Amino acid sequence: MSLAGRSEQISILRTAIARVEAGGAAVAGDASASLARRRSAFFELAPAAPVDRGAAAGFAMALAARFSRMEGGPTLWIAEDFALSEWGIPYGPGLAAYGLGWRDFTLMRLARRADVWLAMEEAIRARAFAAIIAEPVSLAGADCPNLLRRLTMGARAAGARAILLRPPANERLPFLAPTPMRFEIAARPAPRSSAGRRPLPGRAAWGVRCAGPPGSLPGVDPDVFHPVDLAACLAGEDVLSAALSLRFPARSSLRARAA
C-alpha cells in the first residue's frame, strides 16, 4: 500500500472515531465518561491449536461484548485482509448471539500488517471504544515485542480495552505482550440438554488457560483450561471475573511483568 493509501485508511479511521465521539454509534454523555474512567487492559489471545482459531475469535468477541455491556460503547475489529481470507469474517447473526448490534460494531480491513498496528494505536488513543480487537496474520518480526510493549503502555495510559488475536503460541513464537492478560483458548463442547434427541448446538463454550507470568493473576491456575461459556462470561460469573476487574497503573514496570 502506498503512503497515500495508508494516509487514506487512517483518515477513514479518524473520521469513524469522530463520528463515535459525536454520538453517531451510541457513545455519548455518561457512556463517554464511563469509557474514560474504566479499567484498562491489553489482552493477548492465542488458540491452543490451529483448529481452535475460531474458538479464540469467539472468545475475543465474548470479551468485547462483555466490556460493551459493562461500560457501553462500540467494538472496533481491525483485521489484516489475509487473516479474514484465511479464517473468515465476523458473521452478523453471530454478533447478535453475543449481544452486539451491527450499529455498535465496526470491521476495518487493511492490506498491510503495519497498518493494522497503526490503526490499533490510533483507536487506543481515541478512547472511544469499549473494545478494540486486532487480528494480524502473524507476529513475526524482530520489532514486534517493542511494538506490543508500546501498545500495552498506550492502552493502560488511555484506559482502553485492547485485544490481540494472534496465531498459536509455541517455542519459536511465544507470547510477546508484556501483560498478565495472556490466554490460550481451546474449543469446548457447548452445554446441551439431557433430552434423548440430539439438540441443536448450544451457546459458545471454551477452555481458557492463563499463560501470563507466574502468579500474575491470583486465583487462576495457569496449568488448567478453565471451562467458560458465553452466558457465564457475559454475566461476569466465570473464573476470569477477578482477573478482568484488576486495575493496572499506567506507569507500572511492564518489563518486569513480561515472562
N, C-alpha and C positions, 0 to 999 in steps of 0.2 A: 504494500500500500504506500502511495506517495505521501509526502509530508502534507500536501493539501488535503488528501483523503483522510489522514489522521486528524487534522485540524477540524475537518467537517464532522467526523464522528464525535469528537469531544464537544464540539459546538452543539450537536444534537443532544448529547447527554446533559449539557448545562441548561439547554432550553427545557428539557424534561424536568430537571431538578427545579428550575424556576417555577414551572407550572405546578409542581407538587407543593412547593413552599407557598404559592399563592392560593392553594386550596383546591386545585384542579383535580387532585387524586385523593381527596378525603383526608387531607392533613391540614388542619387549621386550628387556631385558638388553643384550647387546652391540650390537644393532641401534640401540637408542635412543642409546647412547653414540656410535655412528658418525654418526648424524644430527646430533648436537650438534657433532661435530668436522669435518664435511665442508666442502668448498669451497662458497662461495656464489656465486650469480649471479642477475641479473634479465635475462630474455630477452624481446625484442620481436620477434615473428614476424609477417610480413605476406606474403600471397600476391603473387606478381609481377603477376598479373592476376586479375580476378574469377573466371575459370574455374579458377584454381589454389587456390581456397579449401579444397577437400577435401584437396589435397596439403599445404597448410600445417597443417591439423588433424592429418593423419597424421604429419607431421614433429614436431609438438608431442608426439604420443603416443610417437613413437620416442625422443625425448629423455627423456620421463618413464620409459619402460621401461628406458632405459639407466641412469638415475640409480637406479632401483629395484634393478637388478642390481648396480650398483657398491656401494650403501650399504644396501640393504634399506629397507623402509618402503612405505607405500601412496601412491597418487596421488589427489589431490582435483581434480576438474574443476568449476569454478564457472562457470555459464553464464547469460546473460540469456535468458529464455524465448523472446523473439522471435528470438534467434540460433539456437536449436535448431529453431524452426519454419521458419526460412529455409534452414538448412544441414544439418539432421539431427542425430540423437542418436548418440553413440558406440555402436557395434554390438558385441554380446557376442562373437561369433566373431572379429571383427576384433581385439578386445582380446587374445584368446588367441593370434592370429597374432603379436602384438607381445610375447608373453610375459607379459602381465598377467592375473592371475587375478581373477575377479569379487570375491573377498574382499579384494583389495588395491586396489580401485578404487571411488571414491565420486563420484557425479554429484549436484551441487547446483544446482537450478533456482531462479532468482529473477526476479521480475517487473520489478524496477527496477534500472537500471544503478548507482545509488548503493549499492544493497545488494550488488551484485557486488564493488565496491571494498571495502566494509566487511568482507564475508566474507573476501576475499583478505587484508586486513590482519590479521584475527583469526587466519587459518590460518598466516600467516607468523610471527606471534608465538608460536604454539603449538609450533613446532619439532618437529612430529610427522610430517611428510610428506616422502617422498622427492622429490616434485614437486607443485607447485600450479599449475594452469592456469586462467587467467581468460579468458572468451570474451564480451566485450561486443559489442553490435551496432555501436557507433560510438565514436569518441574525441572527438566534437565537444564543445566547451565550453571557455571561457577558463581554467577552473581545472584542466584535465586535465594540463598539464605539471607543475604544482606537485604534483598528486596522484601522478603517476608518479614524481616525484623522491622523494617521501616513501616510496612503496612500495619503490623501489630501495634507499634507505638502510636501510629496515627489513629487507629481505632480506639485505643484507650484514651487518647487525648480528646477525641471528638465525641466520646460516649456512643460509639457505633457498635452495631452487631454485625460483624463481617464473617462470612463462612467461605472457606476454601474447599471446594470439592475436587479432590485430586485422585490420581491413579493409585493402585495398591502400593503399600509401603513394603520395602524389602531392604536387604543389606546394601544394595547399590543405590537405592533411592529411599532413604529413611524419612521419617517425619522431620520437617525442617523449620516450622514456625516456632519461635520462642514463646510458647504459650502452654499452660496446663490443659487447655481445651483441645486435646488431640484425641480422636476416637477412631477405632476401627468398627466398621458396620458390616454385619452379616444378615442375610435374609433369614427370616424365621417363619414357619407356618402361621397363617392368620388364625385367630381364635375362631372355632367352629362350634356349631350347635351339636348336641349329643344325639339329635334325631337320627333315625335309621337311614334316611336318604342322604346322599352326598349333597351338602348345601353349596350355595354359591360362594365364591371367595369372600372372605370377611375383610375387616379393616386391616390396613398395613401393620406389620409387626416386624421387629428387628431384634437382633442380638447386638448389644453395644458394649465394646471393651474400651476402657480408658488406656490410652497409650502415652499419656503425659509423663513428665518426670516423676520418679518415685515419691509418693507422699504428697503430691501437688493437689490432689482432690481428696480430702479426708472423708472416709466412709465409703469410698468407691474402690472396690477390689480390682486392681489392674490385671489380674490373671483370669478374670471371669467375663464371659459375654453375658451381660445382664439383659433379661428379657424386657422389652419395651414395646407397647403397642400404641397405635395412633390416639386412641381415646385417652389413655393414661398420660401420654405426652402433652396433648392439648389441655388437659385438665390440671397439669402440674402435679401429677401423683406418681411419677416414675422415679427410679433410683437416681436420676440425674438432677432432680429438682434442687437439691442443696448445692450442687456444683454450679448450676446455671444462675443461682442467686448471689454468687460470690462477687464481691467488689474488688477491683484491681486498680491501684493507683496509677495515674498516668506516668509518673516518674519513677516507677519501680525499676529494679535492675533486671532487665529482660535476659541479659546474657547469662545470669546466674540461674534462671529458671530453665534454660534450654537443656535438653538431655544430652 
